[in-house]
Amino acid sequence: MFGFGLPELIVVLVIVLVVFGAGRLPEIGGALGKSIRNFKNASSGKEEIEINPRREDDNKTH
């Protein structure tokens, strides 16, 4: 699509590694994954925002 092949992706990964360092790569990957997940949920039209999440204790009657 944009002409990115394996050599270009490796160059980008090396640049990111130099700029951010090896210790921060997992944090960046996790944030990127959450961002993509949130974007997919928002674009599909799902409204799943819970202000007060339910606990299993709330569903049981005594």
N, CA, C and O atoms as CSV, one atom per row, in Angstrom:
chain,resi,resn,atom,element,x,y,z
A,1,MET,N,N,0.818,-1.181,0.000
A,1,MET,CA,C,0.000,0.000,0.000
A,1,MET,C,C,0.870,1.255,0.000
A,1,MET,O,O,0.715,2.118,-0.864
A,2,PHE,N,N,1.767,1.358,0.948
A,2,PHE,CA,C,2.653,2.513,1.016
A,2,PHE,C,C,4.066,2.152,0.598
A,2,PHE,O,O,4.957,2.998,0.673
A,3,GLY,N,N,4.297,0.936,0.164
A,3,GLY,CA,C,5.609,0.512,-0.250
A,3,GLY,C,C,6.509,0.110,0.909
A,3,GLY,O,O,7.731,0.092,0.768
A,4,PHE,N,N,5.905,-0.218,2.073
A,4,PHE,CA,C,6.701,-0.665,3.206
A,4,PHE,C,C,6.962,-2.156,3.078
A,4,PHE,O,O,6.038,-2.964,2.978
A,5,GLY,N,N,8.219,-2.492,3.085
A,5,GLY,CA,C,8.610,-3.889,3.091
A,5,GLY,C,C,9.325,-4.206,4.382
A,5,GLY,O,O,9.339,-3.396,5.309
A,6,LEU,N,N,9.912,-5.370,4.445
A,6,LEU,CA,C,10.627,-5.791,5.642
A,6,LEU,C,C,11.829,-4.898,5.946
A,6,LEU,O,O,12.023,-4.547,7.110
A,7,PRO,N,N,12.643,-4.513,4.967
A,7,PRO,CA,C,13.782,-3.639,5.293
A,7,PRO,C,C,13.357,-2.277,5.859
A,7,PRO,O,O,14.006,-1.758,6.767
A,8,GLU,N,N,12.294,-1.708,5.341
A,8,GLU,CA,C,11.820,-0.416,5.841
A,8,GLU,C,C,11.303,-0.531,7.265
A,8,GLU,O,O,11.555,0.343,8.095
A,9,LEU,N,N,10.569,-1.623,7.555
A,9,LEU,CA,C,10.052,-1.824,8.908
A,9,LEU,C,C,11.185,-2.028,9.916
A,9,LEU,O,O,11.098,-1.566,11.053
A,10,ILE,N,N,12.235,-2.712,9.503
A,10,ILE,CA,C,13.387,-2.903,10.388
A,10,ILE,C,C,14.064,-1.573,10.677
A,10,ILE,O,O,14.461,-1.317,11.814
A,11,VAL,N,N,14.203,-0.717,9.655
A,11,VAL,CA,C,14.810,0.601,9.858
A,11,VAL,C,C,13.969,1.432,10.826
A,11,VAL,O,O,14.521,2.095,11.704
A,12,VAL,N,N,12.646,1.406,10.679
A,12,VAL,CA,C,11.766,2.152,11.573
A,12,VAL,C,C,11.891,1.610,12.996
A,12,VAL,O,O,11.953,2.394,13.943
A,13,LEU,N,N,11.930,0.305,13.166
A,13,LEU,CA,C,12.071,-0.294,14.491
A,13,LEU,C,C,13.394,0.099,15.140
A,13,LEU,O,O,13.428,0.382,16.338
A,14,VAL,N,N,14.472,0.120,14.382
A,14,VAL,CA,C,15.770,0.525,14.925
A,14,VAL,C,C,15.746,1.989,15.349
A,14,VAL,O,O,16.300,2.336,16.392
A,15,ILE,N,N,15.114,2.847,14.560
A,15,ILE,CA,C,15.019,4.266,14.920
A,15,ILE,C,C,14.210,4.433,16.197
A,15,ILE,O,O,14.599,5.203,17.075
A,16,VAL,N,N,13.092,3.725,16.316
A,16,VAL,CA,C,12.273,3.791,17.531
A,16,VAL,C,C,13.063,3.280,18.731
A,16,VAL,O,O,12.975,3.850,19.819
A,17,LEU,N,N,13.831,2.217,18.545
A,17,LEU,CA,C,14.648,1.660,19.625
A,17,LEU,C,C,15.698,2.661,20.091
A,17,LEU,O,O,15.942,2.787,21.290
A,18,VAL,N,N,16.319,3.372,19.157
A,18,VAL,CA,C,17.339,4.366,19.515
A,18,VAL,C,C,16.702,5.558,20.220
A,18,VAL,O,O,17.250,6.060,21.201
A,19,VAL,N,N,15.558,6.013,19.735
A,19,VAL,CA,C,14.931,7.208,20.302
A,19,VAL,C,C,14.366,6.928,21.693
A,19,VAL,O,O,14.608,7.706,22.616
A,20,PHE,N,N,13.628,5.849,21.863
A,20,PHE,CA,C,12.927,5.598,23.123
A,20,PHE,C,C,13.689,4.678,24.066
A,20,PHE,O,O,13.475,4.745,25.276
A,21,GLY,N,N,14.546,3.845,23.570
A,21,GLY,CA,C,15.285,2.909,24.417
A,21,GLY,C,C,14.534,1.606,24.586
A,21,GLY,O,O,13.321,1.540,24.385
A,22,ALA,N,N,15.274,0.563,24.960
A,22,ALA,CA,C,14.687,-0.771,25.056
A,22,ALA,C,C,13.725,-0.889,26.233
A,22,ALA,O,O,12.785,-1.683,26.175
A,23,GLY,N,N,13.935,-0.124,27.292
A,23,GLY,CA,C,13.086,-0.234,28.476
A,23,GLY,C,C,11.684,0.281,28.278
A,23,GLY,O,O,10.758,-0.178,28.947
A,24,ARG,N,N,11.504,1.227,27.371
A,24,ARG,CA,C,10.186,1.832,27.177
A,24,ARG,C,C,9.393,1.193,26.049
A,24,ARG,O,O,8.223,1.526,25.860
A,25,LEU,N,N,10.001,0.283,25.293
A,25,LEU,CA,C,9.280,-0.343,24.181
A,25,LEU,C,C,8.037,-1.112,24.619
A,25,LEU,O,O,7.018,-1.010,23.936
A,26,PRO,N,N,8.052,-1.877,25.719
A,26,PRO,CA,C,6.808,-2.549,26.134
A,26,PRO,C,C,5.690,-1.567,26.489
A,26,PRO,O,O,4.524,-1.826,26.191
A,27,GLU,N,N,6.035,-0.451,27.118
A,27,GLU,CA,C,5.024,0.559,27.446
A,27,GLU,C,C,4.419,1.148,26.174
A,27,GLU,O,O,3.205,1.331,26.079
A,28,ILE,N,N,5.266,1.437,25.213
A,28,ILE,CA,C,4.794,2.018,23.951
A,28,ILE,C,C,3.927,1.018,23.205
A,28,ILE,O,O,2.896,1.385,22.643
A,29,GLY,N,N,4.341,-0.251,23.197
A,29,GLY,CA,C,3.552,-1.295,22.537
A,29,GLY,C,C,2.194,-1.479,23.186
A,29,GLY,O,O,1.186,-1.640,22.497
A,30,GLY,N,N,2.167,-1.454,24.518
A,30,GLY,CA,C,0.891,-1.591,25.228
A,30,GLY,C,C,-0.035,-0.429,24.960
A,30,GLY,O,O,-1.235,-0.613,24.757
A,31,ALA,N,N,0.525,0.778,24.959
A,31,ALA,CA,C,-0.297,1.966,24.678
A,31,ALA,C,C,-0.816,1.940,23.247
A,31,ALA,O,O,-1.958,2.321,22.990
A,32,LEU,N,N,0.014,1.496,22.326
A,32,LEU,CA,C,-0.411,1.412,20.923
A,32,LEU,C,C,-1.515,0.376,20.762
A,32,LEU,O,O,-2.478,0.603,20.029
A,33,GLY,N,N,-1.384,-0.755,21.437
A,33,GLY,CA,C,-2.416,-1.790,21.380
A,33,GLY,C,C,-3.744,-1.322,21.950
A,33,GLY,O,O,-4.799,-1.590,21.376
A,34,LYS,N,N,-3.695,-0.615,23.090
A,34,LYS,CA,C,-4.926,-0.077,23.687
A,34,LYS,C,C,-5.561,0.955,22.769
A,34,LYS,O,O,-6.783,1.009,22.640
A,35,SER,N,N,-4.733,1.772,22.134
A,35,SER,CA,C,-5.259,2.791,21.225
A,35,SER,C,C,-5.965,2.153,20.043
A,35,SER,O,O,-7.052,2.587,19.659
A,36,ILE,N,N,-5.362,1.138,19.471
A,36,ILE,CA,C,-5.978,0.454,18.330
A,36,ILE,C,C,-7.276,-0.222,18.753
A,36,ILE,O,O,-8.267,-0.164,18.025
A,37,ARG,N,N,-7.285,-0.862,19.924
A,37,ARG,CA,C,-8.495,-1.514,20.423
A,37,ARG,C,C,-9.619,-0.502,20.650
A,37,ARG,O,O,-10.765,-0.746,20.274
A,38,ASN,N,N,-9.286,0.631,21.265
A,38,ASN,CA,C,-10.295,1.669,21.493
A,38,ASN,C,C,-10.808,2.246,20.192
A,38,ASN,O,O,-11.999,2.532,20.072
A,39,PHE,N,N,-9.935,2.422,19.214
A,39,PHE,CA,C,-10.363,2.936,17.911
A,39,PHE,C,C,-11.308,1.963,17.225
A,39,PHE,O,O,-12.308,2.382,16.641
A,40,LYS,N,N,-11.005,0.663,17.286
A,40,LYS,CA,C,-11.885,-0.337,16.669
A,40,LYS,C,C,-13.250,-0.348,17.350
A,40,LYS,O,O,-14.281,-0.434,16.683
A,41,ASN,N,N,-13.255,-0.262,18.693
A,41,ASN,CA,C,-14.532,-0.241,19.419
A,41,ASN,C,C,-15.335,1.007,19.080
A,41,ASN,O,O,-16.553,0.935,18.919
A,42,ALA,N,N,-14.668,2.146,18.972
A,42,ALA,CA,C,-15.373,3.390,18.655
A,42,ALA,C,C,-15.889,3.392,17.229
A,42,ALA,O,O,-16.979,3.902,16.969
A,43,SER,N,N,-15.132,2.836,16.306
A,43,SER,CA,C,-15.566,2.854,14.909
A,43,SER,C,C,-16.669,1.845,14.633
A,43,SER,O,O,-17.413,2.001,13.665
A,44,SER,N,N,-16.791,0.803,15.472
A,44,SER,CA,C,-17.855,-0.173,15.259
A,44,SER,C,C,-19.175,0.284,15.864
A,44,SER,O,O,-20.207,-0.348,15.639
A,45,GLY,N,N,-19.160,1.367,16.626
A,45,GLY,CA,C,-20.386,1.923,17.171
A,45,GLY,C,C,-20.803,1.327,18.500
A,45,GLY,O,O,-21.914,1.582,18.966
A,46,LYS,N,N,-19.949,0.550,19.111
A,46,LYS,CA,C,-20.290,-0.055,20.397
A,46,LYS,C,C,-20.143,0.985,21.496
A,46,LYS,O,O,-19.111,1.646,21.614
A,47,GLU,N,N,-21.175,1.114,22.282
A,47,GLU,CA,C,-21.162,2.030,23.430
A,47,GLU,C,C,-21.071,1.182,24.687
A,47,GLU,O,O,-22.103,0.816,25.250
A,48,GLU,N,N,-19.883,0.863,25.138
A,48,GLU,CA,C,-19.706,-0.021,26.279
A,48,GLU,C,C,-19.052,0.700,27.444
A,48,GLU,O,O,-18.202,0.124,28.123
A,49,ILE,N,N,-19.419,1.915,27.684
A,49,ILE,CA,C,-18.836,2.659,28.795
A,49,ILE,C,C,-19.671,2.413,30.038
A,49,ILE,O,O,-20.863,2.719,30.060
A,50,GLU,N,N,-19.050,1.862,31.071
A,50,GLU,CA,C,-19.724,1.640,32.336
A,50,GLU,C,C,-19.144,2.590,33.362
A,50,GLU,O,O,-17.943,2.579,33.628
A,51,ILE,N,N,-20.000,3.406,33.931
A,51,ILE,CA,C,-19.530,4.339,34.946
A,51,ILE,C,C,-19.251,3.601,36.244
A,51,ILE,O,O,-18.223,3.819,36.884
A,52,ASN,N,N,-20.166,2.734,36.624
A,52,ASN,CA,C,-20.005,1.932,37.839
A,52,ASN,C,C,-19.968,0.462,37.435
A,52,ASN,O,O,-21.022,-0.138,37.223
A,53,PRO,N,N,-18.791,-0.127,37.325
A,53,PRO,CA,C,-18.730,-1.529,36.919
A,53,PRO,C,C,-19.391,-2.431,37.950
A,53,PRO,O,O,-19.304,-2.188,39.154
A,54,ARG,N,N,-20.041,-3.457,37.472
A,54,ARG,CA,C,-20.756,-4.381,38.346
A,54,ARG,C,C,-19.779,-5.350,38.991
A,54,ARG,O,O,-18.771,-5.736,38.399
A,55,ARG,N,N,-20.100,-5.729,40.204
A,55,ARG,CA,C,-19.357,-6.776,40.893
A,55,ARG,C,C,-20.278,-7.968,41.036
A,55,ARG,O,O,-21.499,-7.816,40.982
A,56,GLU,N,N,-19.717,-9.150,41.217
A,56,GLU,CA,C,-20.533,-10.353,41.356
A,56,GLU,C,C,-21.355,-10.293,42.645
A,56,GLU,O,O,-22.433,-10.886,42.710
A,57,ASP,N,N,-20.873,-9.596,43.662
A,57,ASP,CA,C,-21.601,-9.498,44.931
A,57,ASP,C,C,-22.903,-8.725,44.770
A,57,ASP,O,O,-23.858,-8.961,45.510
A,58,ASP,N,N,-22.950,-7.795,43.802
A,58,ASP,CA,C,-24.155,-6.987,43.586
A,58,ASP,C,C,-25.303,-7.824,43.015
A,58,ASP,O,O,-26.469,-7.499,43.236
A,59,ASN,N,N,-24.991,-8.883,42.295
A,59,ASN,CA,C,-26.032,-9.692,41.658
A,59,ASN,C,C,-26.641,-10.717,42.597
A,59,ASN,O,O,-27.720,-11.238,42.316
A,60,LYS,N,N,-25.988,-11.015,43.686
A,60,LYS,CA,C,-26.487,-12.019,44.628
A,60,LYS,C,C,-27.443,-11.372,45.617
A,60,LYS,O,O,-27.192,-10.278,46.123
A,61,THR,N,N,-28.533,-12.060,45.881
A,61,THR,CA,C,-29.473,-11.572,46.892
A,61,THR,C,C,-29.277,-12.383,48.162
A,61,THR,O,O,-29.013,-13.583,48.098
A,62,HIS,N,N,-29.402,-11.744,49.306
A,62,HIS,CA,C,-29.197,-12.436,50.583
A,62,HIS,C,C,-30.503,-12.742,51.219
A,62,HIS,O,O,-30.540,-13.324,52.303
